[in-house]
């Protein structure tokens, strides 16, 4: 990877930036960030567990998960009668960790 004069990595392409903007818009919601937080520690969780932890209706949690699934932020797997979710793209953790590191800055 070529480093630019100001020690920054090379510029990102417009398609890369467009994808990142979609991810940032999707993650700009406290419940979706909490889902990432939960899945980071639990690695995988069934929908009913997320419903309990978030204290939302199943319909609301499923709606958030569906949007996250569409962009590949989460993955799902059927285990018997339950659907379990895990992180599909661990790069979303970088965003969450950046927020944790700068918690008092905002």
HUDA-V690181 format. One record per residue. N is the residue number from 0. RES is the residue in one letter. OMEGA is omega in whole degrees, -180 to 180 (* if undefined). NEAR is the number of other C-alpha atoms within 12 Angstrom. D_CENTER is the distance of its C-alpha to the mean C-alpha in Angstrom with 1 decimal. Layout:
n->{N;N}
res->{RES;RES}
omega->{OMEGA;OMEGA}
near->{NEAR;NEAR}
d_center->{D_CENTER;D_CENTER}
//
This chain:
n->{0;1;2;3;4;5;6;7;8;9;10;11;12;13;14;15;16;17;18;19;20;21;22;23;24;25;26;27;28;29;30;31;32;33;34;35;36;37;38;39;40;41;42;43;44;45;46;47;48;49;50;51;52;53;54;55;56;57;58;59;60;61;62;63;64;65;66;67;68;69;70;71;72;73;74;75;76;77;78;79;80;81;82;83;84;85;86;87;88;89;90;91;92;93;94;95;96;97;98;99;100;101;102;103;104;105}
res->{X;X;X;X;X;X;X;X;X;X;X;X;X;X;X;X;X;X;X;X;X;X;X;X;X;X;X;X;X;X;X;X;X;X;X;X;X;X;X;X;X;X;X;X;X;X;X;X;X;X;X;X;X;X;X;X;X;X;X;X;X;X;X;X;X;X;X;X;X;X;X;X;X;X;X;X;X;X;X;X;X;X;X;X;X;X;X;X;X;X;X;X;X;X;X;X;X;X;X;X;X;X;X;X;X;X}
omega->{180;179;178;-176;-176;179;176;174;-180;179;179;178;179;176;177;180;178;178;179;179;177;180;-180;177;-179;-178;180;179;-174;-179;178;175;178;176;177;179;-180;-177;175;-176;-176;-178;175;-179;175;-178;-176;177;178;177;179;-177;-177;-177;177;176;178;179;180;-180;179;178;178;-179;179;179;180;179;-179;179;178;180;175;175;179;179;178;175;-176;-179;-174;172;180;179;176;178;178;-179;-175;178;177;176;178;179;180;180;176;178;179;-178;-177;-174;-177;-174;-174;*}
near->{8;10;10;10;9;9;10;11;11;12;16;12;10;10;11;12;13;13;17;20;15;20;28;23;18;29;31;20;17;16;25;35;32;25;42;41;31;28;33;26;14;18;21;28;31;30;35;23;24;33;24;17;21;24;17;20;17;20;15;20;27;28;19;33;38;22;22;34;25;18;24;23;34;37;27;26;19;15;13;8;10;15;20;26;36;31;32;25;23;20;20;32;28;18;23;27;17;15;19;15;12;11;10;8;8;8}
d_center->{26.4;28.7;28.3;29.5;32.2;30.0;28.1;25.0;23.5;24.6;23.6;20.7;21.8;21.3;19.4;16.9;16.7;16.4;13.3;11.7;13.0;11.4;7.9;9.0;10.8;8.1;6.1;9.8;10.1;10.8;10.1;6.6;6.2;8.6;7.1;4.7;8.2;10.2;8.9;9.5;12.9;13.9;12.5;13.1;14.1;16.1;15.5;18.5;17.1;13.9;16.6;18.7;16.3;15.0;18.5;17.8;19.6;18.5;18.6;16.1;13.6;14.3;14.0;10.4;9.6;11.9;10.3;6.9;9.4;11.4;9.3;8.7;5.0;6.8;10.6;13.4;16.8;19.8;21.8;25.0;24.5;20.9;17.6;15.2;11.5;9.9;7.1;8.3;7.3;7.7;7.9;4.6;6.9;9.5;8.4;8.2;11.4;13.0;12.7;14.2;16.9;17.8;17.7;21.3;21.3;20.1}
//
